[in-house]
Amino acid sequence: MWILSTGNNASLSLGLSIGWRPALALAIERRPQIGFIEIVAENLEADRPIPAPVAALQRRGVTVIPHGISLSLGGAEELDLNRVAALDKLARRVSAPFVSEHIAFVRADGMEAGHLLPVSRTRAALEVLVENIGQATKLLSVPLALENISTLFEWPESQMDAAEFITEVLERTDTLLLLDIANVYANARNLGGNPVALLDRLPLHRLAYVHMGGGVERDGVYHDTHAAAVPAGAIALLEELCAKAEPPGVMLERDDSFPSDAELQMELDAIAAAVLRGRERRKTAHEPIPSSIRSGPAESSDSRACELGSARSGV
Amino acid sequence: VNSGAPDPAFDRERLQLASRMLRAKRYRAARRAFPEVFRRLGDQCAREFELYASSVPLRGGAVDDALAFMRHARGIRALPLSWRLRLLAIRTARYFRRESSGFGDEGA
């Protein structure tokens, strides 16, 4: 089991993790070292005790992060403050350092989507989002981290690109970034764009932790299902991220088709190796360049960007 | 996403794909809530759910959605009486749990 080094931000160093799901409870419990776990807030009933396996991990000192999926922060309707209060109550029950949610909406006009849907990247939608997040953070007793989502379609007439939009939201609301690398990868494949260039323009100093998940391609479209192994392209993108910044924590998401412990271990090893490779590149980049190689050919970051940027055509 | 004509500026094909994906996700969530019932309802259940989800928007969670679907499912009458009674009990309990907030202050 790899534990990432504390880096500069020791207080937030979370390590490597797997998202806690009942079906993975035993696999997670068996791991001798686990930095943190994330629990889906809506899956726990407020008036029921914390599931015993989660409580046991807490006793072992494992940090628990409640992850919300239903606040609908990007929705045009009034924010449901009861949901925010429930998320906060859970955060206090598990002594969470922060909670996380999505830059998305999940309901409109009384109808539930049952899924995270993209927010239109317009000034008007941004104002609504900022207002909703502001209301939520006022009620929350811990900081809020916001996650980028994957989407199969975009709203027409965007006034900002994804990096601009996310950055402005986080800066104006003073929130943290939960960066889902697999979502960045999925969107690059399905909608185009250069995922490495996007990482360059995100406020990585706000990075709280990273999500990694797998998916499948069907009829030329990549689906971020969390029910398959993490693709090589997403692993490469994680390395790119770690070459730019040290994530305080990295978490593997698996929601279905649960693998064996051995397969899970292989996934985590691949993630940890990418983090270490990226970290090594970051260190090397910061070292003074010896004069003997200053004039020699260097690997251009653009060439790697193109390699990852072409993810849409398949990796 | 559930119905109505989308803005023509959207990528229509992708929107339809997303819509299908949402309905499939709804079906998986409902099936996960009552795996034995869905298994018993058989293969035609997925097609029936697709029709149901195309016309009935999701308004609650997966359990409520599954219960609402089962009201329309053709195979439901073929289920053993004990199963149907259990489903009725679940539906009734959920109804009263929702409505009970109207009787006191604690449910606000």
Interface residues (C-beta under 8 A of the other chain):
Chain A: G110 M111 E112 A113 G114 H115 L117 T151 L152 F153 E154 W155 P156 E157 V221 H223 D256
Chain B: V1 N2 D7 A9 F10 D11 R14 L15 L17 A18 M21 L22 K25 R26 R28 A29 P57 L58 R59 G60 G61 A62 D65
